Amino acid sequence: MGLTTAYSIIKRHDGHIAVASEIGVGTTFSVYLPSTKEKIPAKVETAEIDIHGKGKILAMDDEEMIRDLIQSMLHRMGYEVELAKDGKEAIGLYQDALDAGKPFDAVILDLTVPGAMGGKEAIARLYEVDAKVKAIVSSGYSVDPVMSNYKKYGFCAVVEKPFNLQKLGTTLDKILK
């Protein structure tokens, strides 16, 4: 799942994460979450909406596992998918698709890519390439200003990690219609 996502989930639940590491011995992560005396209601089953889409999506994330998951989700919904590991690669793929007359219908950009171009920088460059770009920002850092003010930074929508098929499909459906 990644430390970024774990940290985001823990913080959203008013928790704390601590780490202790010793070379040659190992690393221990301690997760602290608040308890409650309130009775937890029974889980209400919700009907999943069958989401189908059509179009070409470019997804950028620095984690291969996340890219594979996004690709699987999008294929399941019916989308054609291309993947990029950072903003520079995403811009190149986007430009190539435009030049070939087969543009992307939407782009999903990971906000933070350590050591490389992330979503905030990539969206600015994509607007130089195509002023009609439809982009979704994705991150586990829910406290980042880009996530709360995504339109100010040029994004059409936001999906917080971890997201599921329903959230991703609904978000794409909204920006593509």
C-alpha positions as CSV (number, residue, x, y, z in Angstrom):
1,M,0.0,0.0,0.0
2,G,2.9,2.4,0.6
3,L,3.8,4.6,3.5
4,T,2.2,7.6,1.9
5,T,-1.2,5.9,1.8
6,A,-0.8,4.4,5.2
7,Y,0.2,7.8,6.7
8,S,-2.8,9.5,5.1
9,I,-5.3,6.9,6.4
10,I,-3.8,7.0,9.9
11,K,-3.9,10.9,10.0
12,R,-7.5,10.9,8.7
13,H,-8.4,8.8,11.7
14,D,-6.5,11.0,14.2
15,G,-3.9,8.4,14.7
16,H,-0.1,8.3,14.8
17,I,2.6,6.2,13.2
18,A,6.0,5.6,14.6
19,V,9.1,3.8,13.2
20,A,12.1,2.2,14.9
21,S,14.9,0.8,12.8
22,E,18.1,-1.0,13.5
23,I,20.6,-1.9,10.8
24,G,20.9,-5.7,10.4
25,V,17.9,-6.3,12.7
26,G,14.9,-4.8,11.0
27,T,12.3,-2.1,11.2
28,T,9.1,-1.9,13.3
29,F,6.2,0.3,12.4
30,S,3.8,1.1,15.2
31,V,0.3,2.3,14.3
32,Y,-1.8,4.0,17.0
33,L,-5.5,4.6,16.3
34,P,-8.0,6.1,18.8
35,S,-10.5,3.8,20.4
36,T,-14.1,4.4,21.0
37,K,-16.8,3.3,23.4
38,E,-19.5,3.9,20.9
39,K,-21.3,1.0,19.4
40,I,-20.3,0.4,15.8
41,P,-23.3,0.1,13.6
42,A,-23.6,-3.0,11.4
43,K,-22.2,-2.6,8.0
44,V,-24.9,-1.6,5.5
45,E,-24.5,-3.3,2.2
46,T,-24.6,-0.9,-0.7
47,A,-25.2,-2.0,-4.2
48,E,-22.3,-1.4,-6.5
49,I,-23.0,0.6,-9.6
50,D,-21.7,-1.2,-12.8
51,I,-19.5,1.5,-14.3
52,H,-18.5,1.2,-18.0
53,G,-16.5,3.7,-19.9
54,K,-15.1,4.3,-23.3
55,G,-12.0,6.2,-24.2
56,K,-8.3,6.4,-23.9
57,I,-6.8,7.2,-20.5
58,L,-3.2,8.0,-19.5
59,A,-2.3,7.1,-15.9
60,M,0.9,8.3,-14.2
61,D,2.1,7.0,-10.9
62,D,5.7,6.3,-9.6
63,E,4.7,3.0,-8.0
64,E,4.5,0.1,-10.4
65,M,1.9,-1.7,-8.2
66,I,-0.4,1.3,-8.3
67,R,0.0,1.7,-12.1
68,D,-0.9,-2.0,-12.5
69,L,-3.9,-1.6,-10.3
70,I,-5.1,1.5,-12.1
71,Q,-4.6,-0.3,-15.4
72,S,-6.6,-3.3,-14.2
73,M,-9.4,-1.1,-12.9
74,L,-9.6,1.0,-16.1
75,H,-9.5,-2.1,-18.4
76,R,-12.3,-3.7,-16.3
77,M,-14.4,-0.5,-17.0
78,G,-13.7,-0.7,-20.7
79,Y,-11.1,2.0,-21.1
80,E,-7.9,1.8,-23.2
81,V,-5.0,2.6,-21.0
82,E,-1.4,3.8,-21.3
83,L,0.9,4.1,-18.2
84,A,3.7,6.5,-17.2
85,K,6.1,6.4,-14.2
86,D,6.6,10.2,-13.9
87,G,5.4,13.5,-15.3
88,K,8.1,13.7,-18.0
89,E,7.1,10.3,-19.5
90,A,3.4,11.3,-19.2
91,I,4.0,14.5,-21.2
92,G,5.9,12.6,-23.9
93,L,3.1,10.0,-24.3
94,Y,0.5,12.7,-24.3
95,Q,2.3,14.7,-27.0
96,D,2.9,11.5,-29.1
97,A,-0.8,10.7,-28.9
98,L,-1.8,14.2,-30.0
99,D,0.7,14.1,-32.9
100,A,-0.7,10.7,-34.0
101,G,-4.3,12.1,-34.0
102,K,-5.3,9.7,-31.2
103,P,-5.4,12.0,-28.1
104,F,-6.1,10.8,-24.6
105,D,-9.6,11.5,-23.2
106,A,-8.3,12.0,-19.7
107,V,-5.1,11.8,-17.6
108,I,-4.7,10.6,-14.1
109,L,-1.6,12.2,-12.4
110,D,0.0,11.2,-9.2
111,L,0.7,14.4,-7.3
112,T,4.0,13.4,-5.7
113,V,6.8,11.5,-7.5
114,P,10.0,11.5,-5.4
115,G,13.1,12.5,-7.5
116,A,11.0,13.2,-10.7
117,M,8.3,15.4,-12.1
118,G,5.0,15.0,-10.2
119,G,1.4,15.9,-11.1
120,K,1.6,19.5,-10.1
121,E,4.4,20.3,-12.5
122,A,3.1,17.9,-15.2
123,I,-0.3,19.5,-15.4
124,A,1.2,22.9,-16.1
125,R,3.3,21.5,-19.0
126,L,0.3,19.5,-20.3
127,Y,-1.7,22.7,-20.6
128,E,1.1,24.1,-22.8
129,V,0.7,21.1,-25.0
130,D,-3.2,21.0,-25.0
131,A,-5.4,23.6,-23.4
132,K,-8.3,21.1,-23.4
133,V,-6.5,18.5,-21.2
134,K,-8.8,16.8,-18.7
135,A,-6.8,15.7,-15.7
136,I,-7.4,14.1,-12.4
137,V,-5.0,14.5,-9.5
138,S,-4.3,11.5,-7.3
139,S,-2.5,11.3,-4.0
140,G,-2.4,9.8,-0.5
141,Y,-1.4,13.2,0.9
142,S,-4.9,14.5,1.5
143,V,-3.5,17.6,3.3
144,D,-1.6,18.9,0.3
145,P,-3.2,22.2,-1.0
146,V,-3.4,20.8,-4.5
147,M,-5.8,18.1,-3.3
148,S,-8.2,20.6,-1.6
149,N,-7.9,23.3,-4.4
150,Y,-7.4,21.0,-7.4
151,K,-9.2,23.3,-9.9
152,K,-6.9,26.2,-9.0
153,Y,-4.0,24.0,-10.2
154,G,-5.7,23.0,-13.5
155,F,-7.2,19.7,-12.5
156,C,-10.8,18.7,-13.3
157,A,-11.2,16.3,-10.4
158,V,-9.4,14.5,-7.5
159,V,-9.2,10.9,-6.3
160,E,-7.6,10.3,-2.9
161,K,-5.6,7.1,-2.5
162,P,-6.6,4.5,-1.7
163,F,-9.4,4.7,-4.2
164,N,-11.6,1.9,-5.4
165,L,-13.2,1.0,-8.8
166,Q,-16.4,2.9,-7.9
167,K,-14.6,6.1,-7.0
168,L,-12.3,6.1,-10.0
169,G,-15.2,5.2,-12.4
170,T,-17.5,7.8,-11.0
171,T,-14.9,10.5,-11.2
172,L,-13.9,9.6,-14.8
173,D,-17.6,9.5,-15.8
174,K,-18.2,13.0,-14.4
175,I,-15.3,14.6,-16.3
176,L,-15.8,12.8,-19.6
177,K,-19.5,13.7,-20.0
